[in-house]
Amino acid sequence: MYPPELVKPMREDLTSIGFQELHTEAEVDKAIAKKGTTLVVVNSVCGCAAANARPAAKISLQNNKKPDNLVTVFAGVDKEATEKARDYMVPFPPSSPAMALFKDGELVHMLERHHIEGRPAEMIADNLTEAYNEFC
């Protein structure tokens, strides 16, 4: 578990643009069950979350079409919520960072760590916006 003061700015990187933090299994269940589209970002302390994933999430939201709901869990911090979110992402193996788009509770698009690590934020954002344009 990481100290709260360490992860606070990493959390705020997403919550400051409208993401809701999920801390429990029940919160994850409720978020995924919502009608419409929901983007789930599995946040992380790793460098590719800071350099690629969080910036990509921000850039992607400049698109005309975007998810109805924005939520995040923090790997290594919100263990219960992260495990529950990952359950919804099966058959994809657990990874962080990761981004999953759900429509009416169904997983419709997934970006795993290997899709994020080493790629520029703009490329990742383009991938997300293509998914938004198709599903949102």
N, C-alpha and C positions, 0 to 999 in steps of 0.2 A: 504494500500500500504506500502510495506516495503522500508526502505531507501536503495538507490543504493549501498552504501558501505557495508551494511549487506549482500546483496544477491550476490555481486560480486564474492566472492570465490565459492559460490554454483553454479553460472552460469559457472564459469571457470572450475569447476570440470568436466563438460560435454564438453564445447567448446574446452578445451585443448586436447581432444581426437577425435575431428572432428565433433562434433554436431554443427549444425547451429541453432542459435536462431531465433525464429519466434516471431514477435511483433504485426503483424496486421492480420486481417481476410484474406486479399489478399495473404499474404505470406503463410498462412496455406493452403488456396485453391490451390495455385501453388505447394506447397510441396506434398500434398496428390495426386494431379493429375499426378504426375510424373510416368512414366512407371517404372516397376520394383518394388522393395520392399523398404518401408520406415518405419523406426522405429521412433515413436513419444514418447518422454518421457515427461510426465507432471511433471516438477520439483517442489520442495516444500522446505520450510524452516524446515519442521518437522524432527524429529530425525530419522524416518524410511527412509526418503529420503537419509539422510547422511549415515546411517549405513547399509542400505540394497539396496535401489533402484539405487543410482548412482554407488556404487561399483559393483553391479550386471551388470549394463549396460557395465561397463568397462571390466569385466571378460568375458562377453558374446561375446565381439568383438574379443576375441582371437581364436574363432572358425574359421575353414576353410571357412565355408559358413557364410556370414553375409549380412545384409541389404545393398542395393545400396545407400540409403540415410539415414542420421541420423539427426533428427531435435528435437528441444525441445521448449516447452513453459513453462513459470514460473507462477504457480498458485499464486494469490495474488499480482502479479506484472504486468504481461502482460494480463490484463483482457480480452481484445478483442480477442487476439489470443487464449487464453486458452478456452474461451467459444466456439469459432469456432472449435477448435480441438475436444472438447468434443461433439460437434454436430455430428462429423464424427464417434464418438465412441458409439452412440446410437445403441442398447438398453441398454448399460451399464450406470448406473448412474454416475454422476460426482464424481471423487475421485482424491485425490492427496496424494502421488505420484501415477502415473499410467504409464503403458507402453502399446502401441498399435502397432501392426505390420500390415501394409497395403501392399497389392500386387495389382498393377495397379489400385489404388484408392479404393480397397475393403478391409474392415477390415477382417483380417484372424486370428488374435490372440490378446487376451487382458489379461493384468494383472492389476487387480484393487488393491486398497490399501490393502484390506483384504488378497490378495495373497502375498503381500510384507511385511506388518507389522508382526514382530515377527519371520520371516523366515531368515535364513542366506543368505547372498549375493550369495554364491555358489549354493544354491538350486534354487534361482530365476534365476541365470545365466543359470543353466541347463535347466530350463523351456524355457528360451529364445532361447537357442541353439537348442533345439528340434524343436522349431518353425522355426528357420533359416534353419535347415536341411530339413524341409518339404517344405518351401515356397520360399527360396532364391536360 
